[in-house]
Structures are given as C-alpha cells and as structure tokens.
Amino acid sequence: MRGFMKRVDMFCYRHPRFGINNLMLLIVIGTAALYLLDMMDTSGRLLALLQFNPAAILHGQVWRLITFIIVPTTASPISLLLFLYFYYFIGSTLERVWGSGRFTIYYLIGLLLTVIYGFAAYLITGLNMSVSTSYINLSMFFAFATLFPEQRVLLFYIIPIKIKWLALVDAAFFAYSIVTGLLGGLGLYALLPLVAILNYLLFCGDALIAAIRPRQTPRQRAGTVNFHREARKIHREQRSRGYTRKCEVCGRTDTDYPELEFRYCSRCAGVHCFCQDHINNHVHFSE
C-alpha cells in the first residue's frame, strides 16, 4: 500500500495538471440535474437508459459507462439532498487534503473496479443487474474518518458525535449490505461493497493501521532514539550514496532537485526525511 501511494504521488508530481478540479461538485450537480429531468420525464425511461447495464453496454450502449455515475440512487428528494450535501462535503475535503490529482485517481480507480466487478458478475452469473457509485461515495467517508477521526459533527443537526463512531456505523452498513445481499440471492453482486473497501485500503490502509495500532506506553517511549543523533547518522550514510536527503514519499533527492526544501518529520518514529510537498502530507511512520 505504501509503495502504491508513492507511485500515485510521483505520478501527481510529474503531471501537476492531472485531475478534475471540484470533481464531487460536478458529480453532485449532474446528479441533481438528472433527478429533476427524471421528474419531468413522463415515460419513466430516462434513468433506465443511463444506468449501468452490462448486456446493453456489450451491445453498443457505451455511454452507460459514464452516465451511471450521476444516476440518483434514491427517489426521495429530501434523502437525495442530504446525500448530495454529504458527498460534496466529504469529497471536497479530501480533494483539499490530497490534491485534485490524487482524489481524481481515487475516484477513477473506484469506478474502474466497480465496472470490472459488474461485468465479471454478469459474465459469471448471467444476471443483468445494475451497479451504482453508492459504495464508492460511502467509502470516501472511511477515508475522511481515517484522516480526521476526532472531528465532531452534529448528527441530525442536534447530537454531537465523533467521525470515527459514524465510520463504525458505516462499516456495519457495509457488512449488513453484504449479508442481506447473500441471503437475498444476489450472489456475486452482494460482494460489491468489498470493491469500495479495496479502493479505500489502497489509499488509506497504512493510515488505518497506524491509527488502530496501540500507542506506546511511557516506558516504551523511554527507549526512543535520539532524533538529532540519528539524523547525523543518516546524513553520513546518505553522503556515501551521492545525496544528502531523500523524500520518503516521492523519492526525490536534494542532488536531483537542488531547488527543493527537505525536512525531517519529528512526529514519525525514527528519522524520516520528506520534501516540501510531503512534509505535511504523508502517513506518519509508527516504527
């Protein structure tokens, strides 16, 4: 997972213009517009023409690979409004923290995995069932909770509760969806939530492990290495390699990129160096 994220960060560094700015805002606007068009559609066929349908796609209706992203998953206008606000808040926050490049890759990989799984389930079972982006959008909440577990929100606009507890409720919903789907005879389609979980683990697995790992006791922390002494040791070792500092995330060195500023993170266990782009945007080492 850490190696995967390094490749993602390196790709975003080499392609700074990659990414769709305000991606969730565009998806929210598209979903709301489609919902209004569907309300005016007396035939009731509009959504059916835009949903993910493996058989129809294989027969040439390739637009469904894109349009299913904005197909509303609820008929209630109140529920839709709440969901869209929730998705926009979570998605826009992740985009600000990660950058539009990484967030776009996160969402595109989730879509790709969902499409591949939908076709695989269709080819294996023969069931022509539709899939949606609901679980991709809900998995963004896991990422948000991993980054900001202690942040409080007002549940029902009244009850203050920490994000991490809501994430546990979200996890329970994922498990419930899988169990009820299997009992309801959906077969492979019941395992669709696992696709969203896989996407989340690719991007946030290291941070999740660091968050749930037991913290060191004061006795354990007493054996912590001397930061400055270890930094000098690292400097000596790195000089023999032809550079002094190397970013743990993107791999850039002060020899290849002399204009970059490099710093050591005091919150990481041990001594780890990061460039100016990742000193405040990395998963802290726990050992």
C-alpha positions in Angstrom: 0.0 0.0 0.0 2.8 2.4 0.8 4.5 1.6 -2.5 1.3 2.2 -4.3 0.8 5.6 -2.7 4.4 6.5 -3.6 3.7 5.8 -7.2 0.5 7.8 -7.1 2.3 10.8 -5.5 5.1 10.5 -8.0 2.6 10.5 -10.9 0.8 13.5 -9.5 4.2 15.3 -9.1 5.2 14.6 -12.7 1.7 15.5 -14.0 0.7 18.5 -12.0 -2.2 19.4 -14.3 -3.8 15.9 -14.0 -7.0 15.9 -12.0 -10.5 17.2 -12.2 -11.0 20.3 -10.0 -14.1 20.2 -7.9 -14.9 16.7 -9.1 -17.6 16.0 -6.4 -19.2 19.3 -7.2 -19.6 18.3 -10.8 -21.0 14.9 -9.8 -23.4 16.5 -7.4 -24.7 19.0 -9.9 -25.0 16.3 -12.6 -27.0 14.0 -10.2 -29.3 16.8 -9.1 -29.9 17.8 -12.8 -30.7 14.3 -13.8 -33.1 13.9 -10.9 -35.0 16.9 -12.0 -35.1 15.7 -15.6 -36.4 12.3 -14.4 -39.2 14.0 -12.5 -40.3 15.7 -15.8 -39.9 12.5 -17.8 -43.4 11.1 -18.1 -42.3 7.9 -19.9 -40.1 6.9 -16.9 -37.4 5.6 -19.3 -34.7 8.2 -18.8 -32.9 6.6 -15.9 -33.2 3.1 -17.4 -31.3 4.4 -20.5 -28.5 5.8 -18.3 -28.0 3.1 -15.7 -25.1 0.6 -15.7 -26.3 -2.4 -17.7 -23.6 -4.9 -18.8 -25.8 -6.5 -21.5 -26.7 -3.1 -23.0 -23.1 -1.9 -22.9 -21.9 -5.0 -24.7 -24.5 -4.3 -27.4 -23.1 -0.8 -28.0 -24.6 1.5 -25.4 -21.2 2.5 -24.1 -22.4 5.9 -22.7 -23.7 3.9 -19.7 -20.1 3.6 -18.5 -20.1 7.3 -17.8 -23.8 8.2 -17.2 -24.3 5.7 -14.4 -22.0 7.9 -12.2 -24.8 10.5 -11.9 -27.8 8.3 -11.7 -29.7 9.0 -8.4 -29.9 6.1 -6.0 -32.9 7.4 -4.1 -36.3 8.6 -5.1 -36.8 10.8 -2.1 -35.9 14.5 -2.7 -35.0 15.0 1.0 -32.8 11.9 1.1 -31.1 12.9 -2.2 -30.4 16.4 -0.9 -28.8 15.1 2.3 -26.8 12.5 0.4 -25.5 15.1 -2.2 -24.5 17.5 0.6 -22.7 14.7 2.4 -20.9 13.6 -0.7 -19.9 17.1 -1.6 -18.6 17.9 1.9 -16.6 14.7 2.2 -15.3 14.8 -1.4 -14.3 18.4 -1.4 -12.5 18.0 1.9 -10.5 15.0 0.6 -9.6 17.0 -2.6 -8.3 19.9 -0.5 -6.2 17.5 1.7 -5.0 15.1 -1.1 -5.0 17.5 -4.1 -7.2 17.1 -7.1 -4.8 14.7 -8.8 -4.8 12.1 -6.0 -8.5 12.5 -5.3 -9.3 12.0 -9.0 -7.2 8.9 -9.1 -9.0 7.6 -6.0 -12.4 8.1 -7.6 -11.4 6.8 -11.0 -9.9 3.6 -9.6 -13.1 3.1 -7.6 -15.2 3.4 -10.8 -12.8 1.1 -12.7 -13.1 -1.6 -10.0 -16.8 -1.2 -9.9 -17.2 -1.6 -13.7 -14.9 -4.6 -13.9 -16.7 -6.2 -11.0 -20.1 -5.5 -12.6 -19.0 -7.2 -15.9 -17.4 -10.1 -14.1 -20.5 -10.8 -12.0 -22.7 -10.6 -15.2 -20.4 -13.0 -17.2 -20.2 -15.5 -14.3 -23.8 -15.4 -13.1 -25.7 -14.3 -16.2 -27.7 -11.8 -14.1 -28.0 -8.4 -15.8 -28.1 -6.3 -12.6 -27.2 -2.7 -12.3 -24.4 -1.3 -10.1 -24.0 2.2 -8.9 -21.4 4.5 -7.3 -23.2 4.4 -3.8 -20.5 2.4 -2.2 -17.7 4.4 -3.8 -19.2 7.5 -2.3 -19.7 5.9 1.1 -16.1 4.7 1.1 -15.0 8.3 0.9 -16.4 8.6 4.4 -13.9 5.9 5.6 -11.1 8.0 4.1 -12.4 11.1 5.8 -12.7 9.4 9.1 -9.2 8.0 8.8 -7.8 11.5 8.3 -10.0 13.3 10.8 -11.2 10.6 13.4 -11.7 13.1 16.2 -13.7 15.7 14.3 -17.2 16.2 15.6 -20.3 16.6 13.6 -23.9 17.2 14.5 -25.9 14.0 13.9 -29.5 15.0 12.9 -28.2 18.6 13.4 -28.5 18.1 17.2 -26.3 15.3 18.6 -22.5 16.0 18.5 -20.6 12.8 17.6 -17.1 12.0 16.5 -16.5 11.0 12.9 -14.8 7.7 13.9 -18.0 6.4 15.5 -20.0 7.2 12.4 -17.4 5.4 10.4 -18.1 2.3 12.5 -21.8 2.7 11.7 -20.8 2.9 8.0 -18.8 -0.3 8.3 -21.8 -2.0 9.9 -23.9 -0.9 7.0 -21.4 -2.3 4.5 -21.5 -5.7 6.4 -25.3 -5.6 6.6 -25.5 -5.0 2.8 -23.2 -8.0 2.1 -25.1 -10.3 4.4 -28.6 -9.3 3.2 -27.4 -9.5 -0.4 -26.1 -13.0 0.0 -29.3 -14.1 1.8 -31.4 -12.4 -0.8 -29.8 -14.4 -3.6 -27.8 -11.7 -5.2 -24.7 -13.9 -5.4 -21.6 -12.1 -6.5 -23.4 -8.8 -6.7 -23.8 -8.9 -2.9 -20.0 -8.5 -2.6 -19.9 -5.2 -4.4 -19.2 -3.2 -1.2 -15.9 -5.1 -0.9 -14.8 -3.4 -4.1 -15.2 0.0 -2.5 -13.3 -1.2 0.6 -10.4 -2.4 -1.5 -10.2 1.1 -3.1 -10.2 2.6 0.4 -7.4 0.2 1.7 -5.2 1.0 -1.3 -5.2 4.7 -0.4 -5.7 4.7 3.4 -4.5 1.2 4.6 -1.3 2.5 6.1 -3.0 5.3 7.9 -5.7 2.9 9.2 -3.0 0.5 10.6 -1.2 3.4 12.2 -4.5 4.6 13.8 -5.6 1.3 15.3 -2.1 0.2 16.4 -1.8 0.5 20.2 0.1 3.6 21.3 3.4 3.2 23.1 3.4 3.5 26.9 5.7 5.9 28.6 8.0 3.0 29.5 8.2 2.0 25.8 8.8 5.6 24.7 11.7 5.8 27.1 13.7 3.8 24.5 13.0 6.2 21.7 16.1 7.0 19.6 17.8 10.4 19.9 16.5 12.3 16.9 19.5 14.5 16.3 22.0 11.7 16.7 20.1 9.5 14.3 19.8 12.4 11.8 23.5 12.9 11.8 23.9 9.1 11.2 21.5 9.2 8.3 23.4 12.2 6.8 26.7 10.2 6.9 25.0 7.2 5.2 23.4 9.3 2.6 26.6 11.1 1.6 28.0 7.8 0.6 25.1 7.4 -1.8 25.6 10.6 -3.6 22.9 12.7 -1.9 22.1 14.1 1.5 18.4 14.0 1.7 15.7 11.9 0.0 12.0 12.2 0.3 10.3 9.0 1.8 7.2 9.6 -0.3 8.2 10.6 -3.9 11.9 9.5 -3.8 13.3 12.9 -4.9 16.7 13.8 -3.6 18.5 17.1 -3.0 21.0 16.1 -5.7 18.4 15.6 -8.4 16.2 18.5 -7.2 18.5 21.1 -5.5 15.7 23.7 -5.5 13.5 21.7 -3.2 13.5 22.1 0.5 13.8 18.9 2.6 12.9 18.4 6.3 12.7 15.7 8.9 9.4 14.8 10.5 9.6 14.8 14.3 6.2 13.0 14.5 7.4 9.9 12.7 9.0 7.1 14.7 12.7 7.1 13.8 14.2 9.5 11.4 12.4 10.1 8.1 13.0 12.9 5.5 10.4 14.5 3.3 10.4 17.1 0.6 8.4 20.4 0.9 5.5 18.9 -0.9 5.1 15.9 1.5 6.4 17.1 4.9 2.8 18.0 5.9 1.1 15.4 3.7 2.3 11.9 4.5 1.4 8.9 6.6 3.5 9.1 9.8 5.8 6.1 10.4 5.0 4.2 13.5 8.0 2.1 13.7 
